[in-house]
Amino acid sequence: MHSHPGNVFVISAPSGTGKSTLANRLVASLEGLMFSTSFTTRPPRPGEVDGKDYFFVDDAAFDEMVRHDEFVEWVQVYGQRYGTGREWLRGVLNSGKDVLLDIETTGALNLRRAISDAVMIFILPPSANELEQRLRGRGKDSESQIQARMQHARHELELYHAYDFLVVNEDLESAYRQMESIVWATRVRRERMVGRAQDILREF
């Protein structure tokens, strides 16, 4: 999976950091960038479309894919499994499109082992206190759930050193511009532009 025209971008962050907002805006704004479509064993939620939101499969099918090494990475979350299909990803990258994976740290580290040139982005909250306030402000979690999310956030933050870029989401607009810059800079790295440069050079 090392020779592919498209780029792989991975975004991870603790819950409540604004990752989904930033990732959705990035895909909506940048041409040639699309979300990865994961395989999952969880049932579809109302309105979700198979092949668009997820590839919905049963446990037996997922087991079979694991046995045949058909996932670049896969994880189990709250009793359900999620995985990035190797052939699906290869097909999209070979078409020249960039793929954005919004995955938690375990999956991200597994993917990095499979795709060494994946660009890893970690989004940090401005502070622990700010993250706790954001979680409380959502009004979705009980006190015990908030404490569990804060504890898990600390565990995820301890893995920041495994990422290439660290973006602090203190101001949403500023954080978005930083992430957009990472995508554009990656697209014009020398190794990505060699073919174009050689074509131009041949004209002289």
C-alpha positions as a Markdown table, in Angstrom:
| # | Residue | x | y | z |
|---|---|---|---|---|
| 1 | Met | 0.0 | 0.0 | 0.0 |
| 2 | His | 3.0 | 2.3 | -0.3 |
| 3 | Ser | 2.7 | 3.2 | -4.0 |
| 4 | His | -0.6 | 5.1 | -4.5 |
| 5 | Pro | -1.4 | 8.4 | -6.1 |
| 6 | Gly | -3.9 | 9.5 | -3.4 |
| 7 | Asn | -3.0 | 10.5 | 0.2 |
| 8 | Val | -4.2 | 9.1 | 3.4 |
| 9 | Phe | -5.1 | 11.5 | 6.2 |
| 10 | Val | -6.0 | 10.2 | 9.7 |
| 11 | Ile | -7.7 | 12.4 | 12.3 |
| 12 | Ser | -8.0 | 11.4 | 16.0 |
| 13 | Ala | -9.1 | 13.4 | 19.0 |
| 14 | Pro | -10.8 | 13.0 | 22.4 |
| 15 | Ser | -14.6 | 13.2 | 22.4 |
| 16 | Gly | -15.8 | 16.8 | 22.6 |
| 17 | Thr | -12.8 | 18.3 | 20.9 |
| 18 | Gly | -14.6 | 19.3 | 17.7 |
| 19 | Lys | -13.1 | 16.6 | 15.5 |
| 20 | Ser | -16.3 | 15.7 | 13.5 |
| 21 | Thr | -17.1 | 19.4 | 12.8 |
| 22 | Leu | -13.6 | 20.0 | 11.5 |
| 23 | Ala | -13.5 | 16.7 | 9.5 |
| 24 | Asn | -16.9 | 17.3 | 7.9 |
| 25 | Arg | -15.9 | 20.9 | 6.9 |
| 26 | Leu | -12.6 | 19.7 | 5.4 |
| 27 | Val | -14.3 | 17.1 | 3.2 |
| 28 | Ala | -17.0 | 19.5 | 2.1 |
| 29 | Ser | -14.6 | 22.2 | 1.2 |
| 30 | Leu | -11.6 | 20.4 | -0.4 |
| 31 | Glu | -12.1 | 18.8 | -3.8 |
| 32 | Gly | -10.6 | 15.3 | -4.2 |
| 33 | Leu | -10.9 | 14.5 | -0.5 |
| 34 | Met | -13.4 | 12.0 | 0.8 |
| 35 | Phe | -14.3 | 10.1 | 4.0 |
| 36 | Ser | -13.3 | 6.5 | 4.3 |
| 37 | Thr | -16.3 | 4.2 | 4.4 |
| 38 | Ser | -15.8 | 1.6 | 7.2 |
| 39 | Phe | -17.1 | -1.9 | 7.5 |
| 40 | Thr | -19.1 | -2.4 | 10.6 |
| 41 | Thr | -21.1 | -5.1 | 12.5 |
| 42 | Arg | -23.4 | -2.6 | 14.1 |
| 43 | Pro | -26.9 | -2.3 | 12.7 |
| 44 | Pro | -27.8 | 0.7 | 10.5 |
| 45 | Arg | -29.3 | 3.7 | 12.2 |
| 46 | Pro | -32.4 | 5.4 | 10.7 |
| 47 | Gly | -31.3 | 7.2 | 7.5 |
| 48 | Glu | -28.0 | 5.5 | 7.1 |
| 49 | Val | -27.2 | 4.0 | 3.7 |
| 50 | Asp | -25.2 | 0.9 | 3.1 |
| 51 | Gly | -22.1 | 1.6 | 1.0 |
| 52 | Lys | -22.3 | 5.3 | 1.8 |
| 53 | Asp | -22.3 | 5.8 | 5.6 |
| 54 | Tyr | -20.9 | 2.3 | 6.3 |
| 55 | Phe | -20.6 | -1.2 | 4.7 |
| 56 | Phe | -22.9 | -3.1 | 7.1 |
| 57 | Val | -21.9 | -6.7 | 7.5 |
| 58 | Asp | -22.7 | -9.4 | 10.0 |
| 59 | Asp | -20.3 | -11.0 | 12.5 |
| 60 | Ala | -19.6 | -14.0 | 10.3 |
| 61 | Ala | -18.7 | -11.8 | 7.3 |
| 62 | Phe | -16.5 | -9.6 | 9.4 |
| 63 | Asp | -14.7 | -12.7 | 10.9 |
| 64 | Glu | -14.1 | -14.0 | 7.3 |
| 65 | Met | -12.5 | -10.6 | 6.3 |
| 66 | Val | -10.3 | -10.7 | 9.4 |
| 67 | Arg | -9.2 | -14.2 | 8.6 |
| 68 | His | -8.3 | -13.2 | 5.0 |
| 69 | Asp | -6.4 | -10.1 | 6.2 |
| 70 | Glu | -8.8 | -7.8 | 4.3 |
| 71 | Phe | -8.6 | -5.0 | 6.7 |
| 72 | Val | -5.9 | -2.3 | 6.9 |
| 73 | Glu | -7.1 | -1.8 | 10.5 |
| 74 | Trp | -10.0 | -2.8 | 12.6 |
| 75 | Val | -11.1 | -2.2 | 16.2 |
| 76 | Gln | -13.9 | -3.2 | 18.6 |
| 77 | Val | -15.9 | -0.3 | 20.2 |
| 78 | Tyr | -18.8 | -0.9 | 22.6 |
| 79 | Gly | -19.3 | -4.4 | 21.4 |
| 80 | Gln | -19.3 | -3.6 | 17.7 |
| 81 | Arg | -16.5 | -3.9 | 15.2 |
| 82 | Tyr | -15.3 | -1.3 | 12.7 |
| 83 | Gly | -12.7 | -1.8 | 10.0 |
| 84 | Thr | -11.1 | -0.1 | 6.9 |
| 85 | Gly | -11.2 | -2.5 | 3.9 |
| 86 | Arg | -7.9 | -2.9 | 2.2 |
| 87 | Glu | -9.2 | -3.3 | -1.3 |
| 88 | Trp | -11.7 | -0.5 | -1.0 |
| 89 | Leu | -8.9 | 1.9 | 0.2 |
| 90 | Arg | -6.5 | 0.8 | -2.5 |
| 91 | Gly | -9.1 | 1.4 | -5.2 |
| 92 | Val | -9.9 | 4.9 | -4.0 |
| 93 | Leu | -6.2 | 5.9 | -3.6 |
| 94 | Asn | -5.3 | 4.5 | -7.0 |
| 95 | Ser | -8.0 | 6.7 | -8.5 |
| 96 | Gly | -6.0 | 9.7 | -7.3 |
| 97 | Lys | -8.4 | 10.7 | -4.5 |
| 98 | Asp | -7.3 | 11.5 | -1.0 |
| 99 | Val | -9.0 | 9.6 | 1.9 |
| 100 | Leu | -9.7 | 11.0 | 5.3 |
| 101 | Leu | -10.1 | 8.5 | 8.2 |
| 102 | Asp | -11.8 | 9.7 | 11.4 |
| 103 | Ile | -10.7 | 7.0 | 13.8 |
| 104 | Glu | -9.6 | 6.6 | 17.4 |
| 105 | Thr | -6.0 | 6.2 | 18.4 |
| 106 | Thr | -5.8 | 2.4 | 18.4 |
| 107 | Gly | -7.1 | 2.1 | 14.8 |
| 108 | Ala | -4.9 | 5.0 | 13.8 |
| 109 | Leu | -1.7 | 3.4 | 15.1 |
| 110 | Asn | -2.7 | 0.1 | 13.4 |
| 111 | Leu | -3.2 | 2.0 | 10.1 |
| 112 | Arg | 0.1 | 3.7 | 10.4 |
| 113 | Arg | 1.8 | 0.3 | 10.6 |
| 114 | Ala | 0.1 | -0.7 | 7.3 |
| 115 | Ile | 0.5 | 2.6 | 5.5 |
| 116 | Ser | 3.7 | 4.3 | 6.6 |
| 117 | Asp | 3.1 | 7.5 | 4.7 |
| 118 | Ala | -0.3 | 8.2 | 6.2 |
| 119 | Val | -0.5 | 11.7 | 7.5 |
| 120 | Met | -1.5 | 11.6 | 11.1 |
| 121 | Ile | -3.3 | 14.6 | 12.7 |
| 122 | Phe | -4.3 | 14.8 | 16.4 |
| 123 | Ile | -6.7 | 17.5 | 17.6 |
| 124 | Leu | -6.2 | 18.7 | 21.1 |
| 125 | Pro | -8.6 | 20.6 | 23.4 |
| 126 | Pro | -7.2 | 24.0 | 24.7 |
| 127 | Ser | -7.2 | 22.5 | 28.2 |
| 128 | Ala | -8.7 | 19.7 | 30.3 |
| 129 | Asn | -11.1 | 22.2 | 31.9 |
| 130 | Glu | -12.3 | 23.5 | 28.5 |
| 131 | Leu | -12.9 | 19.9 | 27.3 |
| 132 | Glu | -14.9 | 19.1 | 30.5 |
| 133 | Gln | -17.0 | 22.2 | 30.0 |
| 134 | Arg | -17.7 | 21.3 | 26.3 |
| 135 | Leu | -18.8 | 17.8 | 27.4 |
| 136 | Arg | -21.1 | 19.2 | 30.0 |
| 137 | Gly | -22.4 | 21.8 | 27.6 |
| 138 | Arg | -23.6 | 19.1 | 25.2 |
| 139 | Gly | -26.0 | 17.9 | 27.8 |
| 140 | Lys | -25.8 | 14.3 | 26.5 |
| 141 | Asp | -23.8 | 12.5 | 29.2 |
| 142 | Ser | -24.3 | 11.6 | 32.8 |
| 143 | Glu | -21.7 | 12.6 | 35.4 |
| 144 | Ser | -20.2 | 9.1 | 35.4 |
| 145 | Gln | -20.1 | 9.2 | 31.6 |
| 146 | Ile | -18.3 | 12.6 | 31.6 |
| 147 | Gln | -15.7 | 11.3 | 34.0 |
| 148 | Ala | -15.2 | 8.2 | 31.9 |
| 149 | Arg | -14.8 | 10.4 | 28.8 |
| 150 | Met | -12.2 | 12.6 | 30.6 |
| 151 | Gln | -10.3 | 9.5 | 31.7 |
| 152 | His | -10.3 | 8.1 | 28.2 |
| 153 | Ala | -9.3 | 11.5 | 26.8 |
| 154 | Arg | -6.2 | 11.5 | 29.0 |
| 155 | His | -5.3 | 8.0 | 27.6 |
| 156 | Glu | -5.7 | 9.3 | 24.0 |
| 157 | Leu | -3.7 | 12.4 | 24.7 |
| 158 | Glu | -0.8 | 10.4 | 26.0 |
| 159 | Leu | -0.4 | 9.1 | 22.4 |
| 160 | Tyr | 0.1 | 12.5 | 20.8 |
| 161 | His | 3.7 | 11.7 | 20.0 |
| 162 | Ala | 2.6 | 9.1 | 17.4 |
| 163 | Tyr | 1.1 | 11.8 | 15.2 |
| 164 | Asp | 2.7 | 14.1 | 12.6 |
| 165 | Phe | 0.6 | 17.2 | 13.3 |
| 166 | Leu | -1.0 | 18.5 | 16.5 |
| 167 | Val | -3.8 | 21.0 | 16.1 |
| 168 | Val | -5.2 | 22.8 | 19.2 |
| 169 | Asn | -8.9 | 23.6 | 18.7 |
| 170 | Glu | -9.2 | 26.7 | 20.7 |
| 171 | Asp | -10.7 | 28.7 | 17.8 |
| 172 | Leu | -12.6 | 26.7 | 15.3 |
| 173 | Glu | -11.7 | 28.8 | 12.3 |
| 174 | Ser | -8.0 | 28.8 | 13.1 |
| 175 | Ala | -8.0 | 25.1 | 13.7 |
| 176 | Tyr | -9.7 | 24.5 | 10.4 |
| 177 | Arg | -7.2 | 26.7 | 8.5 |
| 178 | Gln | -4.3 | 24.7 | 10.0 |
| 179 | Met | -5.9 | 21.4 | 8.9 |
| 180 | Glu | -6.6 | 22.7 | 5.4 |
| 181 | Ser | -2.9 | 23.8 | 5.2 |
| 182 | Ile | -1.8 | 20.3 | 6.2 |
| 183 | Val | -3.8 | 18.8 | 3.3 |
| 184 | Trp | -2.5 | 21.3 | 0.7 |
| 185 | Ala | 1.1 | 21.0 | 1.9 |
| 186 | Thr | 0.9 | 17.2 | 1.7 |
| 187 | Arg | -0.4 | 17.3 | -1.9 |
| 188 | Val | 2.6 | 19.3 | -3.1 |
| 189 | Arg | 5.4 | 17.4 | -1.3 |
| 190 | Arg | 8.3 | 16.7 | -3.6 |
| 191 | Glu | 7.7 | 13.0 | -3.8 |
| 192 | Arg | 4.1 | 13.7 | -4.9 |
| 193 | Met | 5.1 | 16.2 | -7.6 |
| 194 | Val | 8.0 | 14.3 | -9.2 |
| 195 | Gly | 6.1 | 13.2 | -12.2 |
| 196 | Arg | 4.7 | 16.7 | -12.9 |
| 197 | Ala | 8.2 | 18.3 | -12.4 |
| 198 | Gln | 9.8 | 15.7 | -14.8 |
| 199 | Asp | 7.1 | 16.5 | -17.4 |
| 200 | Ile | 7.8 | 20.2 | -17.2 |
| 201 | Leu | 11.5 | 19.6 | -17.3 |
| 202 | Arg | 11.2 | 17.6 | -20.5 |
| 203 | Glu | 9.7 | 20.6 | -22.2 |
| 204 | Phe | 13.0 | 22.6 | -21.9 |
